């Protein structure tokens, strides 16, 4: 990559000037008027060299070796050095994209080039809500981005199918007058267990007798009591079929589904073993990890009833995940920030169990909540927003506002919602707005897809267009053309940056900038009516813009359409 060559040249200059132990970096300027790359290196060296950053910048530029890929180097106050890639090189890279497709710079999290991304995490007997939709959108995109930069990625999903929430739902069902055999469709079954969970939760909180009955049901599930297991098995299967429908609708799938029911016993055994080793300790009838000595929280691994907590089960889950697919470089857990303390503690306990196996091998990718006007979602409060309901509402709006067919509306609805999540950093709380998500004139999926469709429309109208550059006047490109060209060339590095930071929003916002630049170019410059050499180049730009948008949206887990 040209970026790597510039970095190498800068390091050579520093070595020549006998300047050592300095971190050399290049950034993309926020304003394209300031070049393709920029470094603040002179500002970093001011204290060390006791010189003005402008003088240091001048010394670096004077000693910078000639590079045919660099068209211009400029010093800007208070001490930045900006680099412009040569137009010839930019066009060569454009041709390569059109003829050979995309080659992304590799990025790996370890020697094995193999990672696991754990995401989705719905609980059976509960609805798949918009928080889960943000989770699966984030996880799916991270998987695709890591694959693009050369990793083998294992998709895993840890689903909660035992625990008090299950007992609450089954309590509601057992005390309901509804004959579950008369529920005819999966939708009716899911709506029913959603209501029963809310009923059971209210009973648990408001009535002591009901609470004790729910605790008893919970024990029966853990003990696999034949009096409760048929109902548990049947209703669990409803949830699994429902989840499968969601995964398909949101273009996701998994290599391995892990369930709490398969690991709770081994989680209990592991917790008891490390209690004997002194990693855990007894406290008030429970078994805990005293994290204070490590600057962490105290957390319970076996509760006073003798059951493993989420922490205890996590130990068994980690053991399975790190053994089922061979040696992994990293496991990335896509989970809300409320679980930050949980993961800090479980990561530490696992490290104490086996440092070689677990240390620095796991990462908590925290994503924030999708909030409602009344606050964050809560199935207890009855204001939970189911993911499918939201997609359906967006789809209705699209059908009302456009003349597209049902299939196109479905694709645009899923795209609109997923993009609304992914254009934001994972640490941003989202207040979802349907009208904003489907707008064709803002930072939205429909706007990007509209730009893609526009590109395809132009290409269809051109009877012949070239992807070679031998007869293009490289010295006479205008400002609008150069803006689009330079952005297209940045795409591989943008993807690598998104992989390094595990941040799909980097790609999303890059695509928005590219769409803006292309649409401005389209409005100000004739394409099909221009002179032959100019037309050939503008068609190349159009073709490449379409390819980048489509590939970028794929990396976000979003499909395009051919007509809008």
Protein Blocks (a to p, Z undefined) as FASTA:
>chain_A
ZZlmmmmmmmmmmmmnopghiacdddddfblknojbdcfklmmmmmmnopafklmmmmmm
mmpccdfkbmbdcdddfbiacddddfklmmmmmmmmmmnopadddddfbjnopacddehj
iaehiacdfklmmmmmmmmmmmmmmmmnopacdddddddfbdjklmmmmmmmmmpcbdfk
lpmbfklmmmmmmmmmmmmmmmmmmomklmmmmmmmmmmmmnopaklmmmmmmmmmmmmm
mmmmmmmmnopacfbdcdfklmmmmmmmmmmmmmmnomacceehiacddfklnopacddf
bdfkopacfklmmmmmmmmmmmmnopafbdcddddfklmmmmmmmmmmmmmmommlmgop
accddddddddfkbpcdfknopaccfklmmmmmmmmmmmmpccdfklmmmmmmmmmmmmm
mmpcfklccdddfklmmpckbccfklmmmmmmmmmmmmmmpmbacfbfklccfklccfkl
mmmmmmmmmmmmmmmmmmmnopaklmmmmmmmmmmmmmmmmmmpcfklmcfklmmmmmmm
mmmmmmmmmmmmmmnopacdfbZZ
